[in-house]
């Protein structure tokens, strides 16, 4: 019994000492609202806390340069070394929100910075037409009563070209294959006739030091027949191909 009593007393003593140690390091957050950031920083440090000016907002009620809100609130018990985040007032809104819709992203950023504002979040959407242009902004132009000096932008992004799975043209006539490609938004590329060699013309030798080389003779290659059958194609059937791509064909004689 004596041993059990001693163990119980030791456990209670340890828990009590731990509780005093933990609560002994707690501090009460002071009221920082209404102070300047410098005053708030000195007050926080005196209480063993850290200060971070996290955001800046327009306020018609709190003078410019003063703390308008804090987290945690005044009177909250926190651990020693805790960070207190505050928002600073920019005073009433005095800067007009510019209209940057239709401008490029770079021009809009320069326009925003010149007015003493900040670029907020930027999002992009794929649309037809020029890319990297401002489609919308928040807050809108000439808005009043805005909370922050930030302008968020919605930019245009080039839409991906439409893609298809390349069909098989082998066995079709050249006329049918050409019509099918054009209907799908593609175009015929190089058309080669099977078995037809395309020799490379060579220049004739010079007759003397004062005479230039003669022009190579023109060579007429046979034109493909629209009724010729497609023997092979590039890209091959089943491959991914985008609109406007060229398809090379090899046809029979």
Buried (B, 14 or more C-beta within 10 A) or exposed (E): EEEEEEEEEEEEEEEEEEEEEEEEEEBEBBEBBEBBBEEBBEBBEEBBBEBEEBBBBBBEEBEEBBBBBBEBEEEEEBEEEBEBBBBBBBBEBEEEBBBBBEBBBEEBBEBBEEEEBEBBEBEBEEBEEEBBBBBEBBBEEEEEEBEBBBBBBBBBBEEEEEEBEBBEBBEBBBEBBBEBBEEBBBEBBEBBBEEEEEEEEEEEEEEEEEEEEEEEEEEEEEEBBEEBBBBEBBBEEEEEBEEEBEBEBBBBE
